[in-house]
């Protein structure tokens, strides 16, 4: 759960649109999750977990959100299909005591299935045969910059339409011709006659999982067909259970562009060649400690003022310096500039904040405070390690910090 807290403090504009001082009414849940789905994945993942925790006090509302999330996030054909956000909902439902035992077990099983071949993990190997070759092949035998696995059923109208689109895709055909992409079509079920009579594009390897290992051993979670898995050359999953070819093409285009342009030159390299960076480094207005001291060092009131000043006084570089290396991989110093102005644009002028408290959130020590604005409240959470160094900073719904 640590990854929930690695979002930057200022990436909150979309969330503030839904009035953080109160959870949306049931009829607005759909609009809510559509807004969340547009955010940075880590931010959205945190918000969905916080949402489920807040709704846990109302089992009816909890079930409504859970059912909606299942329908929208788990369906590859849905525009906001997102396995990561669906897993955040499933994880909460399978661990918390909100549902009945039978419901909870169902969510646990769904969660275990969703964990298979997660984005960022190495895809499970499987075997397949082709129509004119009795040799057994394996996914891990394929060599290319990217591998697009197309799970399909020949007896599926949508699958036929996707095959036609694959045939006419200039980008995918170009990548295949350049040997930068392999498209592997896989029929995972046991009707050999159905598979053999079907036609497949020439640019695609037509494979059948003859052993039945994908279905019988549940190697892959395939809620609906057709769906795509996009892998890199090391078989790391980049896209999972995706029903939209447009999204697949968009990522392939981004990958091709990134490879063509290469990484941006390091600051040392630009200086060596007499180039000036596009933006000067941000300097703190006054010296700040490398990390914020532990609360035992000063009273709550003084600490509250110190920490809040640290966040809102435009001390981007100083705050950045206090973050852990892991968080620095996600953010840049300039992201903190004007944070309060950005928040006030949605919530009205800042009025006050409550004293900082120490809480345990998802097994981690956190300093929390309630921020009061003209239009409502936001909870501010700062996660710390044992040395008092900030591991992550986030805004949460006010209800997430209010005690029962």
ZAMARGU-4260 file (C-alpha; in steps of 0.2 Angstrom, whole numbers, plus 5000, padded with zeros to 4 digits):
<rodrens>
0) 5000/5000/5000 | 5015/5012/5001 | 5013/5016/4983 | 4997/5025/4987 | 5006/5039/4995
5) 5019/5042/4982 | 5009/5055/4972 | 5015/5073/4973 | 5006/5085/4984 | 5000/5097/4970
10) 4992/5084/4958 | 4975/5087/4965 | 4965/5098/4953 | 4954/5084/4946 | 4950/5077/4964
15) 4945/5094/4970 | 4932/5095/4957 | 4921/5083/4966 | 4920/5093/4982 | 4932/5084/4994
20) 4921/5089/5010 | 4908/5076/5006 | 4907/5060/4996 | 4897/5061/4981 | 4879/5055/4982
25) 4875/5037/4974 | 4868/5044/4958 | 4885/5054/4955 | 4896/5039/4958 | 4898/5036/4940
30) 4904/5054/4937 | 4916/5052/4951 | 4925/5037/4945 | 4926/5044/4928 | 4935/5059/4935
35) 4946/5048/4946 | 4951/5037/4931 | 4958/5053/4922 | 4971/5056/4935 | 4988/5050/4937
40) 4987/5031/4941 | 4995/5032/4958 | 4984/5047/4964 | 4969/5038/4957 | 4973/5022/4966
45) 4975/5031/4982 | 4959/5040/4980 | 4949/5024/4976 | 4956/5016/4992 | 4952/5031/5002
50) 4934/5031/4995 | 4931/5013/4999 | 4937/5016/5017 | 4925/5031/5018 | 4910/5022/5011
55) 4913/5007/5023 | 4902/5015/5036 | 4887/5013/5024 | 4887/4995/5017 | 4873/5000/5004
60) 4884/5014/4997 | 4899/5003/4998 | 4891/4989/4988 | 4885/5002/4975 | 4902/5009/4972
65) 4910/4991/4972 | 4897/4985/4959 | 4900/5001/4948 | 4919/4999/4949 | 4918/4981/4944
70) 4907/4986/4929 | 4918/5001/4923 | 4935/4996/4928 | 4936/4977/4924 | 4927/4977/4907
75) 4941/4979/4894 | 4928/4987/4882 | 4924/5001/4894 | 4933/5018/4890 | 4939/5019/4908
80) 4944/5001/4910 | 4958/5001/4923 | 4965/4985/4931 | 4975/4995/4944 | 4960/5004/4950
85) 4949/4989/4950 | 4962/4980/4961 | 4962/4994/4974 | 4943/4991/4976 | 4945/4972/4976
90) 4959/4973/4989 | 4949/4984/5001 | 4933/4973/4999 | 4943/4957/5002 | 4952/4963/5018
95) 4939/4974/5027 | 4923/4967/5036 | 4910/4976/5027 | 4902/4963/5016 | 4895/4946/5021
100) 4907/4931/5021 | 4901/4924/5004 | 4903/4942/4996 | 4920/4944/5004 | 4926/4927/4997
105) 4920/4931/4980 | 4930/4948/4980 | 4945/4939/4987 | 4944/4926/4972 | 4942/4941/4960
110) 4957/4950/4968 | 4968/4934/4966 | 4963/4933/4948 | 4967/4951/4945 | 4984/4949/4953
115) 4989/4938/4939 | 5001/4946/4926 | 4999/4963/4934 | 5006/4978/4924 | 5025/4979/4928
120) 5026/4960/4931 | 5033/4947/4920 | 5020/4938/4910 | 5017/4919/4913 | 5024/4908/4899
125) 5012/4897/4889 | 5012/4885/4875 | 5004/4886/4858 | 5003/4877/4841 | 5000/4885/4824
130) 4989/4877/4810 | 5003/4871/4799 | 5016/4866/4812 | 5014/4852/4825 | 5029/4859/4835
135) 5024/4866/4852 | 5030/4884/4853 | 5031/4895/4869 | 5028/4914/4872 | 5045/4916/4879
140) 5053/4910/4863 | 5047/4926/4854 | 5060/4940/4851 | 5055/4958/4847 | 5055/4975/4856
145) 5037/4972/4860 | 5025/4957/4859 | 5006/4960/4857 | 4996/4945/4863 | 4978/4945/4856
150) 4967/4933/4866 | 4952/4930/4855 | 4938/4918/4851 | 4934/4914/4832 | 4916/4913/4837
155) 4916/4931/4843 | 4909/4945/4832 | 4919/4958/4841 | 4935/4947/4839 | 4932/4947/4820
160) 4930/4966/4819 | 4947/4968/4829 | 4956/4957/4817 | 4950/4968/4803 | 4956/4983/4812
165) 4973/4975/4815 | 4974/4971/4797 | 4972/4989/4792 | 4982/4997/4806 | 4997/5006/4797
170) 5007/5008/4814 | 5005/4990/4819 | 5009/4983/4801 | 5024/4995/4800 | 5031/4989/4817
175) 5029/4971/4812 | 5037/4973/4795 | 5052/4982/4804 | 5053/4967/4816 | 5050/4978/4831
180) 5033/4970/4835 | 5026/4952/4835 | 5007/4950/4836 | 5002/4933/4843 | 4984/4928/4842
185) 4979/4915/4855 | 4963/4905/4855 | 4963/4899/4874 | 4949/4886/4873 | 4947/4868/4867
190) 4937/4869/4851 | 4950/4864/4838 | 4938/4864/4823 | 4932/4881/4827 | 4950/4888/4828
195) 4955/4879/4812 | 4941/4886/4801 | 4944/4904/4806 | 4955/4916/4796 | 4968/4927/4803
200) 4978/4942/4797 | 4995/4937/4789 | 5004/4949/4800 | 4998/4939/4815 | 5004/4922/4822
205) 4989/4912/4823 | 4991/4901/4839 | 4980/4889/4849 | 4984/4884/4867 | 4981/4866/4863
210) 4986/4860/4881 | 4972/4870/4888 | 4984/4877/4901 | 4978/4895/4900 | 4960/4890/4904
215) 4963/4875/4916 | 4977/4882/4926 | 4970/4900/4925 | 4986/4907/4919 | 4978/4923/4913
220) 4963/4932/4920 | 4952/4934/4904 | 4935/4942/4909 | 4930/4945/4891 | 4936/4942/4874
225) 4944/4950/4864 | 4958/4958/4874 | 4976/4963/4872 | 4992/4961/4883 | 5006/4971/4877
230) 5024/4965/4883 | 5041/4972/4881 | 5056/4963/4875 | 5059/4955/4893 | 5040/4950/4893
235) 5036/4963/4906 | 5017/4967/4905 | 5014/4985/4899 | 4995/4983/4895 | 4984/4970/4903
240) 4966/4965/4898 | 4964/4979/4886 | 4949/4979/4874 | 4953/4995/4865 | 4965/4994/4850
245) 4966/5013/4850 | 4975/5012/4868 | 4987/4999/4862 | 4991/5009/4847 | 4994/5025/4857
250) 5006/5016/4869 | 5015/5008/4854 | 5017/5025/4846 | 5023/5032/4863 | 5036/5018/4864
255) 5042/5021/4846 | 5044/5039/4849 | 5053/5038/4865 | 5065/5025/4857 | 5068/5037/4842
260) 5071/5052/4852 | 5081/5044/4866 | 5082/5050/4884 | 5084/5069/4888 | 5102/5074/4890
265) 5108/5075/4908 | 5112/5092/4916 | 5130/5089/4916 | 5130/5085/4897 | 5121/5101/4893
270) 5133/5111/4903 | 5148/5103/4894 | 5141/5108/4877 | 5138/5126/4883 | 5119/5124/4883
275) 5108/5132/4896 | 5094/5122/4905 | 5076/5128/4899 | 5072/5133/4917 | 5085/5138/4931
280) 5085/5127/4947 | 5074/5133/4960 | 5083/5140/4976 | 5075/5140/4993 | 5071/5157/5000
285) 5080/5153/5016 | 5089/5137/5023 | 5079/5122/5028 | 5084/5106/5036 | 5087/5091/5024
290) 5072/5082/5033 | 5058/5088/5044 | 5062/5084/5062 | 5051/5071/5072 | 5037/5077/5082
295) 5045/5073/5098 | 5057/5088/5095 | 5044/5101/5097 | 5026/5104/5104 | 5011/5100/5092
300) 5007/5119/5090 | 5024/5124/5085 | 5026/5109/5074 | 5010/5112/5065 | 5015/5130/5061
305) 5032/5124/5055 | 5026/5110/5044 | 5012/5120/5036 | 5024/5135/5032 | 5035/5122/5025
310) 5022/5117/5012 | 5013/5133/5008 | 5028/5146/5007 | 5033/5141/4990 | 5048/5131/4996
315) 5048/5119/4981 | 5067/5115/4982 | 5067/5113/5001 | 5052/5101/5001 | 5059/5091/4987
320) 5076/5089/4997 | 5066/5082/5011 | 5058/5068/5001 | 5064/5051/5000 | 5074/5045/4984
325) 5059/5034/4979 | 5047/5049/4979 | 5060/5060/4970 | 5058/5047/4955 | 5040/5053/4954
330) 5041/5072/4956 | 5051/5087/4952 | 5054/5103/4963 | 5045/5114/4952 | 5029/5104/4954
335) 5027/5112/4972 | 5027/5130/4966 | 5010/5138/4969 | 5003/5123/4977 | 4992/5133/4989
340) 4986/5144/4974 | 4981/5129/4965 | 4971/5122/4979 | 4962/5139/4983 | 4957/5140/4965
345) 4945/5125/4969 | 4942/5126/4987 | 4942/5145/4991 | 4954/5154/5002 | 4964/5145/5015
350) 4957/5149/5033 | 4966/5138/5045 | 4972/5121/5049 | 4970/5109/5064 | 4985/5103/5075
355) 4995/5089/5068 | 4992/5072/5074 | 5001/5055/5073 | 4991/5041/5065 | 4995/5024/5058
360) 4989/5023/5040 | 4991/5006/5031 | 5004/5001/5043 | 5014/5017/5041 | 5017/5032/5053
365) 5009/5047/5046 | 5007/5065/5052 | 4989/5072/5048 | 4980/5088/5049 | 4964/5095/5043
370) 4965/5110/5031 | 4950/5122/5032 | 4945/5132/5016 | 4930/5143/5012 | 4922/5129/5003
375) 4926/5115/5015 | 4940/5104/5022 | 4954/5093/5015 | 4964/5081/5025 | 4983/5082/5023
380) 4993/5067/5025 | 5012/5066/5026 | 5020/5048/5027 | 5037/5047/5036 | 5050/5034/5038
385) 5059/5030/5054 | 5072/5043/5052 | 5059/5057/5050 | 5061/5059/5031 | 5045/5062/5021
390) 5040/5047/5011 | 5025/5054/5002 | 5012/5069/5004 | 4994/5068/4999 | 4977/5076/5001
395) 4963/5065/5006 | 4944/5067/5008 | 4941/5075/5025 | 4930/5060/5030 | 4946/5049/5028
400) 4954/5057/5043 | 4938/5060/5054 | 4937/5048/5068 | 4921/5038/5071
</rodrens>
